[in-house]
Amino acid sequence: MAVGDDRLTSGALLLDRALRLLDSAQDLYKTLSPEQRRYMNDAIFEKLYVQDDEIDGAVFRPPFDELLQARDEIQRAETDGTDRVKENGRRGPDLGPLAALYFDGGSNKGLMVALGG
């Protein structure tokens, strides 16, 4: 296997593990000590909303925010057949880079390089 293949495999494994962590983030959070919660908060959450000792919502830090958006968009497309296709065949700017890569089938300079100024 080539070095590039090894890196892609490692990257895919990392993304899969990050998504699994996010699937059970609330359960994990409840089992942690206060110090561990602070570390988790710093690493994953931009904002965490707690009401009556229950987690009521969260805003995730990058890259977790994009991972969740991509996962949700892919799941939505698989269940209801929608994928935000515009008339020109491209997806809307509201998709993050990971979801856009998935739906557009590959990388795009517009996703990888900042706009000129």
Long-range contacts (C-beta under 8 A, 24 or more apart in sequence): 15-67, 18-63, 18-64, 18-67, 19-67, 19-68, 19-71, 22-60, 22-64, 22-67, 22-68, 25-58, 26-55, 29-55, 63-98, 65-96, 66-96, 66-97, 66-98, 66-99, 67-98, 69-95, 69-96, 69-98, 69-99, 70-96, 70-98, 70-99, 70-102, 73-99, 73-102, 73-103, 74-99, 74-102, 77-103
